[in-house]
Amino acid sequence: MDELVYKYNGAKALVALHEIHLRSFYKTWQEAKKLELNFPKPLILIINLWIHYYIIF
């Protein structure tokens, strides 16, 4: 990810923390898909769309 300039270090820390949690969720989601857990189809579609938008860019 490109290094952005922030006016406040707190904002930079929150963005970094958010990215850490997004990537952690992505790994967890990939493991859940491998286990073929039975999720409702609308939930799967929403999460996949969300992952594509926020993580894969």
LORO-765931 format. One record per residue (C-alpha): residue number from 0; x, y, z. Coordinates in Angstrom, 1 decimal, always signed. Last residue first. Layout:
N
(atom NUM; (X; Y; Z))
...
***
This chain:
57
(atom 56; (-8.7; -3.4; -4.8))
(atom 55; (-8.2; -6.9; -3.5))
(atom 54; (-8.8; -5.9; +0.1))
(atom 53; (-11.6; -3.4; +0.4))
(atom 52; (-13.7; -3.8; -2.7))
(atom 51; (-13.0; -7.5; -3.4))
(atom 50; (-13.4; -8.4; +0.2))
(atom 49; (-16.7; -6.6; +0.5))
(atom 48; (-18.0; -8.3; -2.6))
(atom 47; (-17.0; -11.7; -1.3))
(atom 46; (-18.5; -10.9; +2.1))
(atom 45; (-21.8; -9.8; +0.5))
(atom 44; (-22.0; -12.9; -1.8))
(atom 43; (-21.2; -15.3; +1.1))
(atom 42; (-23.8; -13.6; +3.3))
(atom 41; (-26.5; -13.9; +0.6))
(atom 40; (-25.7; -17.6; +0.2))
(atom 39; (-26.2; -18.5; +3.9))
(atom 38; (-23.1; -20.0; +5.3))
(atom 37; (-22.4; -23.8; +5.4))
(atom 36; (-18.7; -24.2; +6.1))
(atom 35; (-16.8; -25.5; +3.1))
(atom 34; (-13.6; -26.0; +5.2))
(atom 33; (-11.6; -24.2; +2.5))
(atom 32; (-14.1; -21.3; +2.5))
(atom 31; (-13.7; -20.9; +6.3))
(atom 30; (-9.9; -20.8; +5.8))
(atom 29; (-10.2; -18.1; +3.2))
(atom 28; (-12.5; -16.1; +5.4))
(atom 27; (-10.0; -16.3; +8.3))
(atom 26; (-7.2; -15.1; +6.0))
(atom 25; (-9.4; -12.2; +4.8))
(atom 24; (-10.4; -11.3; +8.4))
(atom 23; (-6.7; -11.0; +9.3))
(atom 22; (-6.1; -8.8; +6.3))
(atom 21; (-9.0; -6.5; +7.3))
(atom 20; (-7.8; -6.5; +10.9))
(atom 19; (-4.2; -5.4; +9.9))
(atom 18; (-5.6; -2.8; +7.5))
(atom 17; (-7.8; -1.3; +10.2))
(atom 16; (-4.8; -1.1; +12.6))
(atom 15; (-2.8; +0.7; +10.0))
(atom 14; (-5.6; +3.2; +9.4))
(atom 13; (-6.0; +3.7; +13.1))
(atom 12; (-2.3; +4.3; +13.5))
(atom 11; (-2.2; +6.9; +10.7))
(atom 10; (-5.2; +8.7; +12.2))
(atom 9; (-3.4; +8.8; +15.6))
(atom 8; (-0.3; +10.2; +14.0))
(atom 7; (-2.2; +13.3; +13.0))
(atom 6; (-1.8; +15.3; +9.7))
(atom 5; (-1.4; +12.1; +7.8))
(atom 4; (+0.9; +11.5; +4.8))
(atom 3; (+0.1; +8.3; +2.9))
(atom 2; (+2.5; +5.4; +2.2))
(atom 1; (+1.3; +3.5; -0.8))
(atom 0; (+0.0; +0.0; +0.0))
***
